[in-house]
C-alpha cells in the first residue's frame, strides 16, 4: 500500500504515490541525518574560510539595510578584506549594530 495524496484537480479525491521516484531514505530519521550532515558540510565551506571575502551583492544589501546583517567572528574578519566591507563595518558601528 502506498501513500496517497490529494488530487488538486478533483475535490475529495486522492492519487497514488508515484512509485517510480528514486528512494532517498529508508526512514525519516535517515532523511534528517542526511539533511543535517549536508548543512554542516556547506556551513564549513566559505563561511569558515576567513580569506574569502563577502560577495559584493551582499555588501550592497548590507549598505542599503544594515539591520539585516547577522554576524559571527568570521563574518567580521571577512568585512575587513575589502573596501566596501570596511564601509559596511563603519556603518554597522555607526548604527550601533555591532
Secondary structure by P-SEA (a helix, b strand, c coil): cbbbbbcccccccccccccccccccccaaaaaaaaaaaaaaaaacccccccccccaaaaaaaaaccccccccaaaaaaaaccaaaaaaaaaaaaaccc
